[in-house]
Amino acid sequence: MKALVTGATGFVGAAVVRRLLAAGMEVRVLIRPDSDLRNLGGLKVEQAHGDLRDRDSLRRALSGCSQLYHVAAHYALWAKTPSIFYEVNVTGTRVLLETARELGTERIVYTSTIGAIGLPADGGPGTEETPVSLAQMAGDYKRSKYLAEQEVLKLARTGLPVVIVNPSAPVGERDIKPTPTGQIIVDFMKGRMWAYLATGMNLIDVDDVAVGHLRAMERGRVGERYILGNRNLSLRDIFDILSGLTGVKAPRIKLPWQAILPLAHVNRWIADYLTHRPPRIPLEGVRMAKYKMHYDSRKALRELDLPQTPVETALEKAVRWFRDHGYAPGRPLGGSCTSPTSPSWIPYPSAFCCTPATAWRCSF
């Protein structure tokens, strides 16, 4: 039996590939000519070159595959040309699934995002049944994933055998890019966290997310959504766990998201009209920090027997992997730096030493 995996070079997709191979499946991966293949190194997979916007390449990739794991998406908090989110995440998903129906693919798992799940007005955890609308989606990425989910659900109602999974924030080994959550861990390990926002998130071991995908394929109900999450934590809780693992001091200065919002608007204007490069403080990131992204995974625990590796263990694996692969030092570097354009005795919070692409995370 053969499965096609899109997004196989990414953090979650590669974990899914490893689980499939361990289960004895043949795996074909859809990749672009410029794909970073490090996460697939040493894995016995068949490569199919193509693009979600190219129906013919999708037909070739799907041919002979009884299962499809559609993990790929265009993920970013800003893009010079926002239409790419909708071309890849919405149109690409619809075309891929229509092609799968045409070829008779037996089962499909579509990887959505926790961001497409609603959050109750009372601040409680969101579930698969929490009402949500496009108006609640912050930014083009979330809007495109919400719209993609609607396309998938529409196809499921016409008989397409597709199950939707909504992973929360995965952490663990082989986060090569890294993901936004992984970058928070790296920045913390480097001593770059001088303050934090009073937000929260749901963490889960990336290997548990991969198992959740396979179990959704095996036993998930067609047309249903499953939150693949584990533990709800405040950002302060996460930093305290990381402090215990690394010896780096957790930040104690709490900033209201409203204090960062004006800076985010200015950064967005600069990115859109002057630099045409990712903003230092993405507006969507700050808007998301307004809410505690807490969710209830009991449906996946009940129906998929979703594993629940302790979050502390998952974070420990991530810390060890980042250290072993040179993303962060083995010992803390401290929490400040000196501006090269100012007198050496003037300390600057290390958040301002972050790279343009990651500086916003240093305030989280």
Buried (B, 14 or more C-beta within 10 A) or exposed (E): EBBBBBBBBBBBBBBBBBBBBEEEBBBBBBBEEEBEBEBBEEBEBEBBBBBBBBBEBBBBBBEEBBBBBBBBBBBBBBBEEBEBBBBBBBBBBBBBBBBBBEBEBEBBBBBBBBBBBBBEEEEEBBBBEBEBEEEBBBBBBBBBBBBBBBBBBEBBEEEBBBBBBBBBBBBBBBBBBBBBBBBBBBBBBBBBBBBBBBBBBBBBBBBBBBBBBBBBBEEBEBBBBBBBBBBBBBBBBBBEBBBEBBEBBBBEEEBEBEEBBEBBBBBBEBBEEEEEEBBBBBBBBBBBBBBBBBBBBBBBBEBBEBBBBEBBEBBBBBBEBBBEEEBBBEEBBEBBBBEEEEEEEEEBBBBBBBEBBBBBBBBB
